[in-house]
Amino acid sequence: MTARFPDDTPLTEAVLGAARELSERDALPAYVYDLGHLDAHLAAIRAACPEIEVLHAIKANPEPALLAVIARHVDGLEVASGGELAHVRSHLPDMPLAFGGPGKTDAELAAALGADVRRYHVESLHELRRLDALARARGRVAPVLLRVNLPAAPASGTALTMGGLPSPFGMDPTEADTAAGELSGLSGVRFLGIHAHLASGLDSADCAAVAETILGWANRYARRHKLEMLEVNVGGGMAVDYRYPGQVFDWADYGRRMANLTRAHAPLTVRIEPGRAVSAYSGWYATRVLDLKRSHGEWFAVCAGGTHHLRTPAAKGHDQPFAVLPSSQWANSWPRQTVTKEAVTLVGQLCTPKDVLARSVPVPHLSVGDVVLFAMSGAYAYNISHHGFLMHPTPTVVFVPSS
């Protein structure tokens, strides 16, 4: 097989080799993760951002092999459920953890108190009071950051705004003021600072501008309420653009901007919390074309698997970038269907018109039996997909050690 790329879809040699091997032993669909690629990507992030702490949100991808690589480069992991907490503790028992997310149950908070969670991102005044009571009952003091729903700074690259709008995430500034007034009477919690995640899909300049907005508000809040503030978590939001798979968030520019901010707010600890931007580029979903057919003037490639394995394009409404690996594996005696220089919509095997992975993408050449490698599948991919629909087999999972 020789790799062909419809656009600028990146494909490492290690992943290409794994795809060939998987194709030869008929082990597709499969997720292929390049751990060497992930390691290098994280090393570049940390080199660019030496003056800020980095948490990683494991909701992006909880695969233990990925978390083991990520853990070597970050200051801690963020979990958002009791299940994620137990998962990380079973694989990385000594990793510093922050516990975020709305709707934490008493059982989850109690488990976090017993698991030595370092930070609680508190989403409401009600949650703060409950955490206080649970901590006091156990003779503990829970370190907390109040998550606040602030108006987002103007940002040209915003794909998703989460701040300043009605939302289940975080507390309004007025509720945060009420919380500040109660803190002195809550002996089971210790206020450390502010957490906010206001937008996603930002370029480096806009991402730093949002951080500046959060830091400015947090400092005014602490002064107004005469609170000692030690740290601020400015969230993530780094752009991952599925239209341009060869382009990566400019961590070097972001690091320079954030260094200026952290120096201006010293000795405050500034923390970021990226998820998708950490692992998205290090995972590929490999599958095979099962059928090619023309319907009312349009070409469709029906692939093994589908959005029950890779829900990301259906959830976000984009075309998942892909590369085509022509395959000579074809056991049947009749000719296989082929298209050349045509726009093709790649779909899966599900009985729904929403099972679309990429729509009307021009391909130089595509045949039944060819392997398709969907890039940027390392985050919010298999773990957010509706696995049980139609009860197809689960994908093979392969980790390659170097790119």
Rosetta blueprint (number, residue, H / E / L):
1 M L
2 T L
3 A L
4 R E
5 F L
6 P L
7 D L
8 D L
9 T L
10 P L
11 L L
12 T L
13 E H
14 A H
15 V H
16 L H
17 G H
18 A H
19 A H
20 R H
21 E H
22 L H
23 S H
24 E H
25 R L
26 D L
27 A L
28 L L
29 P L
30 A E
31 Y E
32 V E
33 Y E
34 D E
35 L H
36 G H
37 H H
38 L H
39 D H
40 A H
41 H H
42 L H
43 A H
44 A H
45 I H
46 R H
47 A H
48 A H
49 C L
50 P L
51 E L
52 I L
53 E E
54 V E
55 L E
56 H E
57 A E
58 I H
59 K H
60 A H
61 N L
62 P L
63 E L
64 P H
65 A H
66 L H
67 L H
68 A H
69 V H
70 I H
71 A H
72 R L
73 H L
74 V L
75 D L
76 G E
77 L E
78 E E
79 V E
80 A L
81 S L
82 G H
83 G H
84 E H
85 L H
86 A H
87 H H
88 V H
89 R H
90 S H
91 H H
92 L L
93 P L
94 D L
95 M L
96 P L
97 L E
98 A E
99 F E
100 G L
101 G L
102 P L
103 G L
104 K L
105 T L
106 D H
107 A H
108 E H
109 L H
110 A H
111 A H
112 A H
113 L H
114 G H
115 A L
116 D L
117 V L
118 R L
119 R E
120 Y E
121 H E
122 V E
123 E L
124 S L
125 L H
126 H H
127 E H
128 L H
129 R H
130 R H
131 L H
132 D H
133 A H
134 L H
135 A H
136 R H
137 A H
138 R L
139 G L
140 R L
141 V L
142 A E
143 P E
144 V E
145 L E
146 L E
147 R E
148 V E
149 N L
150 L L
151 P L
152 A L
153 A L
154 P L
155 A L
156 S L
157 G L
158 T L
159 A L
160 L E
161 T E
162 M L
163 G L
164 G L
165 L L
166 P L
167 S L
168 P L
169 F L
170 G L
171 M E
172 D L
173 P H
174 T H
175 E H
176 A H
177 D H
178 T H
179 A H
180 A H
181 G H
182 E H
183 L H
184 S H
185 G H
186 L L
187 S L
188 G L
189 V E
190 R E
191 F E
192 L E
193 G E
194 I E
195 H E
196 A L
197 H L
198 L L
199 A E
200 S E
201 G L
202 L E
203 D L
204 S H
205 A H
206 D H
207 C H
208 A H
209 A H
210 V H
211 A H
212 E H
213 T H
214 I H
215 L H
216 G H
217 W H
218 A H
219 N H
220 R H
221 Y H
222 A H
223 R H
224 R H
225 H L
226 K L
227 L L
228 E L
229 M L
230 L L
231 E E
232 V E
233 N E
234 V L
235 G L
236 G L
237 G L
238 M E
239 A L
240 V L
241 D L
242 Y L
243 R L
244 Y L
245 P L
246 G L
247 Q L
248 V L
249 F L
250 D L
251 W H
252 A H
253 D H
254 Y H
255 G H
256 R H
257 R H
258 M H
259 A H
260 N H
261 L H
262 T H
263 R H
264 A H
265 H L
266 A L
267 P L
268 L L
269 T E
270 V E
271 R E
272 I E
273 E L
274 P L
275 G L
276 R H
277 A H
278 V H
279 S H
280 A H
281 Y H
282 S H
283 G E
284 W E
285 Y E
286 A E
287 T E
288 R E
289 V E
290 L E
291 D E
292 L E
293 K E
294 R E
295 S E
296 H L
297 G L
298 E E
299 W E
300 F E
301 A E
302 V E
303 C E
304 A L
305 G L
306 G L
307 T L
308 H L
309 H L
310 L L
311 R L
312 T H
313 P H
314 A H
315 A H
316 K H
317 G L
318 H L
319 D L
320 Q L
321 P L
322 F E
323 A E
324 V E
325 L E
326 P L
327 S L
328 S L
329 Q L
330 W L
331 A L
332 N L
333 S L
334 W L
335 P L
336 R L
337 Q L
338 T E
339 V E
340 T E
341 K E
342 E E
343 A E
344 V E
345 T E
346 L E
347 V E
348 G L
349 Q L
350 L L
351 C L
352 T L
353 P L
354 K L
355 D L
356 V E
357 L E
358 A E
359 R E
360 S E
361 V E
362 P E
363 V E
364 P E
365 H E
366 L E
367 S E
368 V L
369 G L
370 D L
371 V E
372 V E
373 L E
374 F E
375 A L
376 M L
377 S L
378 G L
379 A L
380 Y L
381 A L
382 Y H
383 N H
384 I H
385 S L
386 H L
387 H L
388 G L
389 F H
390 L H
391 M H
392 H L
393 P L
394 T L
395 P L
396 T E
397 V E
398 V E
399 F E
400 V E
401 P L
402 S L
403 S L
